[in-house]
Amino acid sequence: MFADSGPANNQIYHRVENGSSVASGMSRPDHGAGGGLLPLRYLSLLGIAIGVVLFLLTSYTDPGTVNAENVSQYIAAYPYDNMIYTERECSTCKILKPARSKHCSICDRCVARFDHHCGWMNNCIGEKNTRYFMAFLLWHFFLCLYGTVALGLILAGRLKELKVVYILTVYYGIENSFRSLTPHAVQWLLGAYNTQILLMVFLSIVSLLVGGFFGYHANLCRTNTTTNETFKWQDYISWQRKIKEAKASAAALKASINGMSSESKPPESKWKAFFRRSPLEEAETVVKNNMYDKGIIHNIWEIITPLSTRRSFSQTKSKAS
C-alpha cells in the first residue's frame, strides 16, 4: 500500500465501486410493476453499500492505539519472544513498547499488532481493524469478479441477440469455427461496446490484484504473522545466519591451525579433502520460531475477536489498577 493517502486514492476506489455498480446495473433484468422478485439493481446497490461500510469501518476504527493507560494490558496479552521483540521503550511515546507493536510515524501513535499503514484507508492496520480490512479485501474481490463476469455475460448475450455469428457466417462467408469467428466477433464488440470491454478489463485486473493481496494477508493470518513481522524475521534470520557462519569460520580456522602445528597427524587425502563439506555448510540452519502461532483455528479467532476486546483483557486491566 502507499505510504500516504490522497484524493487520487479515493478517486480510484470510487471508480472501482462505480465500475462494479455499472456492471451490476447493466445485468439486471427488466421487471414489471407487479414483479414479485427484488430487482437485481437493488441487490447490486446493497453490494456497493456493504463495500462502503467495510471501507469506513477499516478507515475509522481504532487499529489498537497503545497508550499509558493500556500498555500494561497489551504487554500481558503479547509477551516478548526475545528474538524479534525485546523489552524497550518507544522513543516517541515514552512508554514501553508491547511485543508486536510499532510506532507509526504517519499516525504518530503506537499500534498493537501493527501490520502496516494503509494509504488507501488513511489508517494503520492493527489489532482491532485487521478483521474489517480482510473483509474489505474479500468483498471487493468478489464484487469486481462479479462485475467482470456480469459484463462478459452481457456482451455474450448481445452477440446472440443480434445474431452476429449468423451474420458473419451467412452474409460474410466466414467459417463457422471458434478460431475463425473470434477475431471478427471481438472486432465488432470493440466497435460497438468499447466502453464496456474497457470496464471489464479494468475490473478483471483489479480483481486479480485484490485477490492476490487478500491471499497474501490470509496466509499471514493463518500463521499469526504481520507484514511488519515478516521483515523483522527476515532481518533476524539473516543476522543469526551471519553469526553462525562467523563462528563456523572461526572454528575451521582454529582447527586448521591446530592441524598445521601437529606433526604426528598423517596428511589428509586429496580426494577426501575435495569432497569434505565446508564448515559454512555445516553451520546450523536458523529456524523461524514464531511463538505467536498457536494453530490455524486459534490464529483466525484472534483476528475475528482481538485480544483487547475479550473479558480477560479487561480483567488484566483491573488487576493492574
C-alpha positions in Angstrom: 0.0 0.0 0.0 1.1 3.6 -0.4 2.8 5.5 2.3 0.2 8.3 2.4 -3.3 8.8 1.3 -4.6 11.5 -1.0 -7.6 12.4 -3.2 -6.2 10.2 -6.0 -6.6 7.0 -3.9 -10.2 7.8 -3.0 -11.0 8.6 -6.6 -9.6 5.2 -7.8 -11.6 3.4 -5.1 -14.8 5.2 -6.1 -14.1 4.3 -9.8 -13.8 0.6 -8.8 -17.1 0.9 -6.9 -18.8 2.7 -9.8 -17.5 0.2 -12.3 -19.0 -2.7 -10.3 -22.2 -0.8 -9.9 -22.5 -0.1 -13.7 -21.8 -3.8 -14.4 -24.4 -4.8 -11.9 -26.9 -2.3 -13.2 -26.5 -3.5 -16.8 -27.0 -7.1 -15.8 -30.4 -6.6 -14.1 -33.5 -8.0 -15.8 -36.4 -5.8 -16.6 -39.3 -6.3 -14.1 -42.8 -5.2 -14.5 -44.6 -3.0 -11.9 -46.1 -6.1 -10.3 -42.9 -8.2 -10.2 -42.6 -10.1 -7.0 -38.8 -10.5 -7.2 -36.4 -7.9 -5.8 -34.7 -6.3 -8.9 -31.1 -7.2 -9.2 -30.4 -3.5 -9.3 -31.2 -3.1 -5.7 -29.1 -6.1 -4.8 -26.1 -4.5 -6.6 -26.7 -1.3 -4.7 -26.7 -3.3 -1.5 -23.4 -4.9 -2.5 -21.9 -1.4 -3.1 -23.2 -0.2 0.2 -21.6 -3.1 2.1 -18.3 -2.3 0.4 -18.6 1.3 1.5 -19.4 0.3 5.1 -16.4 -2.0 5.2 -14.3 0.8 3.9 -15.5 3.2 6.6 -15.0 0.6 9.3 -11.4 -0.1 8.2 -10.6 3.6 7.9 -12.2 5.0 11.1 -11.9 2.1 13.5 -9.1 2.5 16.1 -6.4 0.0 15.0 -5.4 -0.6 18.6 -3.7 2.5 19.9 -1.2 1.8 22.8 -1.1 4.5 25.5 -0.1 4.8 29.1 -3.5 3.6 30.3 -3.5 0.2 28.5 0.2 -0.5 27.9 0.4 -3.0 30.8 -2.6 -4.9 29.4 -1.0 -5.2 25.9 2.3 -6.3 27.4 0.4 -9.1 29.3 -1.5 -10.0 26.1 1.5 -10.1 23.8 4.6 -11.4 25.7 8.1 -10.8 24.3 9.7 -13.6 22.4 13.3 -12.2 23.0 14.0 -12.7 19.3 12.4 -10.1 17.2 10.8 -8.4 20.2 12.6 -7.4 23.4 11.5 -5.0 26.2 12.3 -1.5 25.2 10.8 2.0 25.4 9.2 3.9 22.5 11.4 6.9 21.9 8.4 9.0 20.8 5.6 7.9 23.2 8.0 7.4 26.1 6.2 4.2 27.2 7.2 0.5 27.0 6.5 -1.0 23.6 4.5 -4.2 23.8 5.5 -7.1 21.6 4.1 -6.9 18.1 3.5 -3.2 18.3 5.2 -0.4 16.3 5.1 3.4 16.4 3.6 4.7 13.1 5.4 7.9 12.0 2.4 8.9 9.9 -0.3 8.5 12.5 2.1 9.4 15.3 1.0 6.6 17.7 2.0 3.1 18.8 -0.3 0.5 17.3 -0.8 -3.0 18.8 -0.2 -6.0 16.5 0.9 -3.5 13.8 0.7 -4.8 10.3 1.2 -1.8 8.0 0.0 1.7 7.4 -2.6 1.7 4.5 -2.6 4.7 2.4 -6.0 3.7 0.8 -7.6 3.7 4.2 -5.5 6.6 5.6 -5.2 4.4 8.7 -3.0 1.8 10.3 -3.9 -1.8 10.0 -3.6 -3.2 13.5 -5.1 -5.5 16.1 -8.6 -4.1 16.1 -9.3 -3.4 12.4 -7.5 -6.3 10.7 -10.8 -8.2 10.5 -12.5 -5.3 8.7 -9.5 -4.9 6.4 -9.7 -8.6 5.4 -13.4 -8.5 4.9 -12.9 -5.4 2.8 -10.4 -7.2 0.5 -12.5 -10.3 0.2 -15.8 -8.4 -0.5 -14.2 -6.3 -3.2 -12.6 -9.2 -4.8 -16.0 -10.9 -5.3 -17.5 -7.6 -6.2 -15.0 -6.9 -9.0 -15.1 -10.6 -10.1 -18.9 -10.4 -10.3 -18.7 -7.2 -12.4 -16.3 -8.9 -14.8 -18.4 -12.0 -15.2 -21.6 -9.9 -15.5 -20.2 -7.8 -18.3 -18.9 -10.9 -20.1 -22.4 -12.5 -20.0 -24.0 -9.3 -21.1 -21.7 -9.0 -24.2 -22.2 -12.7 -25.0 -25.9 -12.1 -24.8 -25.7 -9.2 -27.2 -23.8 -11.4 -29.7 -26.6 -13.9 -29.5 -29.4 -11.4 -29.5 -28.1 -9.5 -32.6 -27.3 -12.8 -34.4 -23.7 -11.6 -35.0 -22.4 -15.2 -35.6 -25.2 -15.9 -38.0 -24.5 -12.7 -40.0 -20.7 -13.4 -40.1 -21.2 -16.9 -41.3 -24.1 -16.4 -43.8 -23.5 -12.9 -45.2 -19.7 -12.7 -44.9 -18.9 -16.4 -45.6 -16.7 -16.8 -42.5 -16.1 -20.4 -41.4 -18.3 -21.4 -38.5 -15.5 -22.2 -36.1 -14.3 -20.6 -32.9 -10.9 -19.8 -34.3 -12.3 -18.1 -37.4 -15.1 -16.2 -35.7 -13.3 -14.9 -32.6 -11.3 -12.1 -34.3 -14.4 -10.8 -36.1 -16.6 -11.0 -33.0 -14.0 -9.2 -30.9 -13.6 -6.5 -33.6 -17.4 -6.0 -33.6 -17.5 -5.8 -29.8 -14.7 -3.3 -29.7 -16.5 -1.1 -32.2 -19.9 -1.3 -30.5 -19.1 -1.8 -26.8 -15.6 -0.5 -26.3 -16.5 1.2 -23.0 -17.9 -2.0 -21.6 -14.9 -4.0 -22.7 -12.5 -1.5 -21.2 -14.5 -1.6 -17.9 -14.5 -5.4 -17.9 -10.7 -5.5 -18.4 -10.2 -2.9 -15.7 -12.4 -4.9 -13.2 -10.6 -8.2 -14.0 -7.2 -6.6 -13.4 -8.4 -5.1 -10.1 -10.0 -8.4 -9.0 -6.6 -10.2 -9.6 -4.7 -7.6 -7.6 -7.2 -7.5 -4.7 -7.4 -11.4 -4.8 -3.6 -11.7 -4.6 -3.4 -9.2 -1.8 -6.1 -10.9 0.1 -4.4 -14.3 -0.3 -1.1 -12.8 1.0 -2.7 -11.4 4.1 -4.8 -14.6 4.6 -1.6 -16.6 4.8 -0.2 -14.1 7.3 -3.4 -14.5 9.4 -3.1 -18.3 9.1 0.3 -18.2 10.7 -0.5 -15.3 13.1 2.2 -13.1 11.5 2.0 -9.5 10.4 3.6 -7.7 7.4 5.9 -5.9 9.8 7.0 -9.2 11.4 7.7 -10.7 8.0 10.5 -8.1 7.5 11.6 -8.5 11.1 12.0 -12.2 10.7 14.0 -11.8 7.5 16.4 -9.4 9.3 16.7 -11.7 12.3 17.3 -14.9 10.4 19.9 -13.1 8.2 21.7 -11.8 11.2 21.7 -15.1 13.0 23.0 -16.9 9.9 25.9 -14.4 9.7 26.7 -15.1 13.3 26.7 -18.9 12.9 28.8 -18.6 9.7 31.3 -16.4 11.5 31.5 -18.9 14.4 31.9 -21.8 11.9 34.7 -20.0 10.1 36.5 -19.2 13.3 36.2 -22.9 14.4 37.5 -24.0 11.0 40.4 -21.6 11.1 41.3 -22.8 14.6 41.2 -26.5 13.5 43.3 -25.7 10.5 46.0 -24.0 12.7 46.0 -26.9 15.1 46.3 -29.4 12.2 49.3 -27.5 10.8 51.1 -27.5 14.2 50.5 -31.2 14.7 53.4 -33.2 13.0 52.2 -36.7 14.1 48.9 -36.4 12.2 49.1 -38.1 8.7 48.3 -35.8 5.8 44.7 -35.9 4.6 43.9 -37.5 1.2 43.4 -35.0 -1.6 40.1 -36.8 -2.6 38.9 -36.7 1.0 39.7 -33.0 1.2 37.9 -32.4 -2.1 34.6 -34.0 -1.0 34.7 -32.7 2.5 31.8 -30.3 3.3 32.7 -26.7 4.0 32.4 -25.6 7.7 29.9 -22.9 6.5 27.7 -25.6 5.1 27.8 -27.5 8.4 26.6 -24.4 10.3 23.2 -24.9 11.9 20.2 -23.7 9.9 18.4 -20.8 11.5 14.8 -21.7 12.1 11.9 -19.3 12.5 10.3 -20.0 15.8 7.1 -18.0 15.9 5.7 -18.3 19.5 2.5 -16.4 18.5 1.5 -19.1 16.0 -0.9 -21.3 18.1 -2.7 -23.1 15.3 -4.9 -22.0 12.4 -8.2 -22.0 14.4 -6.8 -20.0 17.3 -5.0 -17.6 14.9 -8.1 -16.9 12.8 -10.2 -16.5 16.0 -7.6 -14.0 17.3 -8.3 -11.9 14.1 -12.1 -12.1 14.5 -12.1 -11.4 18.2 -9.0 -9.3 19.1 -7.4 -9.9 22.5 -8.2 -6.3 23.6 -11.9 -6.9 23.1 -12.0 -10.0 25.4 -13.0 -10.1 29.0 -9.6 -11.4 30.0 -8.1 -8.2 28.8 -10.3 -6.0 31.0 -9.6 -8.3 33.9 -5.9 -7.8 33.4 -6.6 -4.1 33.5 -8.5 -4.3 36.8 -5.6 -6.3 38.4 -3.1 -3.7 37.1 -5.2 -1.0 38.7 
